[in-house]
Amino acid sequence: MHTKKLPTYLSITDAAEVMSVSTKTIRRRISDGTIPAYHCGRTHIVIRLDELEAALERIPTAAW
């Protein structure tokens, strides 16, 4: 039997904790489209962990 791994979903509060930022920052990133989010019910918003991680950008190191 093949089992499919389901994605992990986070609340805005949990996503902010994972990213070490405020919930306001997470909400701004959702508004500008940087972080995709989904409605779960009428008011609850969730974020897929893999998409949250994908929203991170690596800062290139400076060449000295």
C-alpha positions, -999 to +999 in steps of 0.1 A: +000+000+000+014+034-010+010+062+015+010+098+005+026+123+028+002+152+033+015+188+035+019+204+069-002+236+074+005+264+098-015+292+113-003+327+108+009+327+144+028+295+139+043+307+106+055+339+124+071+318+151+089+296+126+102+326+106+110+346+138+089+376+126+057+392+137+023+381+126+020+415+109+050+407+087+034+374+077+001+391+069+020+417+048+038+389+029+005+372+022-009+405+009+020+412-014+019+376-027+053+365-013+038+338+009+008+319-005-020+313+020-054+295+020-087+300+037-097+271+059-133+279+068-147+314+067-119+333+086-091+309+094-060+313+072-034+286+069+000+285+052+017+254+038+051+248+055+068+239+022+056+271+006+067+291+036+101+277+033+101+283-005+094+320+002+128+324+018+154+341-004+191+333+001+212+365+004+243+362-018+275+367+000+296+397-009+328+390-028+357+406-009 
